[in-house]
């Protein structure tokens, strides 16, 4: 939830910089969950309006032609943060935010999803510093327990304690 709030509260319309995959996908996950809950509430309490005229013979599927006020307001309120985090996600892969326009083509949606899944550039690129910081060098940075007997100098399995290591060139 903190990732969703980080995008909505702290970076509402921030199109500059980079966003890592975790930030983008956690935002998308919580957006989907909240939107689904609001859609269910719309249907439960009748906060619905008809978006288009129901074709003749399709009356049994009339709920497909209805939208809810709560979910529509939520979508409208989170449109700009989505565009911002998607743009920053493109920046992390070294691409321009103009790649959002690929959405309007059929094959372009697949390309956008590919860019959102792709790992970001390591180190600094033209859009800013790496949002992972030093995590690219050490994937377990900040997760080691200092009281663990196998961490640091006490690790009997480290290369420093290897008696068979050849230090002479």
Order of alpha helices (4+ residues) and beta strands (2+ residues): alpha-alpha-beta-beta-alpha-alpha-alpha
